[in-house]
Amino acid sequence: MILSLFDQFATPQLMGVPLVLLATILPATLIFTHTSHLLPSRTSNLQLLLIKTLTKQLMAPINYKGQKWTLTLISLFLFWVLTNLLGLLPYTFTPTTQLSMNMGLAIPMWLATVLTGLRNQPTNSIGHLLPEGTPTPLIPVLIIIETISLFIRPLALGVRLTANLTAGHLLIQLISTAIVAIMPALPTTALITFTILLLLTALELAVAMIQAYVFVLLLSLYLQENV
């Protein structure tokens, strides 16, 4: 039976239970929390330093009302990073390659920012649909365009994350298959290809972290417009 390359993105099951549940719960166990020890470990200090740096980067432009979102955005970032990185390990499953899961998080978070804006500053939120100084004949067209762009935002969030991770996984799969195929006949070429595979894997590690950061950064920008 010949399997498709895209079969690696199918949701595996064990005894009828989707393993995506386990894949989404496992990253939470890797986050270090405070213990009863007098001095925290170096790993905990490093994690705290990274969280503080990210918090300052994301929440600095947002006013006091938006600071309430800090814990939500940081938790979401840690979840995406750990899930993406764990998905690069052999014999693992990456839940973030599933568009349904990404959209399941993107739509509620985007909708929450929109509803927050409509509750706190309804005039300014609706005013984003029509730039100031727009000529009268262009008002209906611009309102339609801005409304479409507003509803495309959650789709862009989910599709961007899914497409980037899927493309990287496919490239790694293709190059790995090519190395195994040409190893007996062309060992030198296989060695060069293996070097490329290592570089691509390092790039995919960076992409896994960058995409998580971009996802949360865009959410913080949407929040900034509505608080």
DABEL-V817904 format. One record per backbone hydrogen bond with DSSP energy under -1.0 kcal/mol. CO is the residue of the C=O (numbers start at 0). NH is the residue of the N-H. E is the energy in kcal/mol with one decimal. If there is no record, write none. Layout:
co,nh,e
CO,NH,E
CO,NH,E
This chain:
co,nh,e
3,6,-1.6
4,7,-1.1
5,8,-1.5
6,9,-1.2
11,18,-2.5
13,16,-1.6
16,13,-2.4
17,20,-1.3
18,22,-2.4
19,23,-1.5
20,24,-1.2
21,25,-2.4
25,28,-1.5
26,29,-1.4
40,44,-2.1
41,45,-2.6
42,46,-2.4
43,47,-2.5
44,48,-2.4
45,49,-2.3
46,50,-2.3
47,51,-2.4
48,52,-2.3
49,53,-2.5
50,54,-2.4
51,55,-2.3
52,56,-1.9
53,57,-2.5
54,58,-2.6
55,59,-1.1
63,66,-1.0
65,68,-1.8
66,69,-1.8
68,72,-2.6
69,73,-2.6
70,74,-2.2
71,75,-2.2
72,76,-2.3
73,77,-2.5
74,78,-2.2
75,79,-2.4
76,80,-2.7
77,81,-2.3
78,82,-2.3
79,83,-2.7
80,84,-2.5
81,85,-2.5
82,86,-1.4
84,87,-1.4
85,88,-1.3
93,96,-1.5
94,97,-1.9
97,101,-1.9
98,102,-2.8
99,103,-1.7
100,104,-1.0
101,105,-2.7
102,106,-2.4
104,108,-1.5
105,109,-2.6
106,110,-2.8
107,111,-2.1
108,112,-1.7
109,113,-2.1
110,114,-2.7
111,115,-2.0
112,116,-1.9
113,117,-2.3
114,118,-1.7
115,119,-2.6
116,120,-2.3
120,124,-2.2
121,125,-2.2
122,126,-1.9
125,128,-1.5
126,129,-1.5
130,133,-1.1
134,137,-1.1
135,138,-1.3
137,141,-2.7
138,142,-2.3
139,143,-2.0
140,144,-2.4
141,145,-2.9
142,146,-2.1
143,147,-2.3
144,148,-2.5
145,149,-1.9
146,150,-1.9
147,151,-1.3
151,155,-2.7
152,156,-2.1
153,157,-2.2
154,158,-2.7
155,159,-2.1
156,160,-1.6
157,161,-2.2
158,162,-3.1
159,163,-2.2
160,164,-1.9
161,165,-2.5
162,166,-2.5
163,167,-1.9
164,168,-2.3
165,169,-2.3
166,170,-2.2
167,171,-2.2
168,172,-2.3
169,173,-2.8
170,174,-2.6
171,175,-2.3
172,176,-2.2
173,177,-2.2
174,178,-2.3
175,179,-2.0
176,180,-1.8
177,181,-2.3
178,182,-1.3
181,185,-3.2
185,189,-2.2
186,190,-2.1
187,191,-2.1
188,192,-2.5
189,193,-2.2
190,194,-1.8
191,195,-1.9
192,196,-2.1
193,197,-2.1
194,198,-2.0
195,199,-2.6
196,200,-2.4
197,201,-2.1
198,202,-2.3
199,203,-2.4
200,204,-1.9
201,205,-1.8
202,206,-2.5
203,207,-2.3
204,208,-1.4
205,209,-2.9
206,210,-2.9
208,212,-2.0
209,213,-2.9
210,214,-2.3
211,215,-2.0
212,216,-2.7
213,217,-2.6
214,218,-1.6
215,219,-2.2
216,220,-1.9
217,221,-2.4
218,222,-2.3
219,223,-2.2
220,224,-1.4
222,225,-1.2
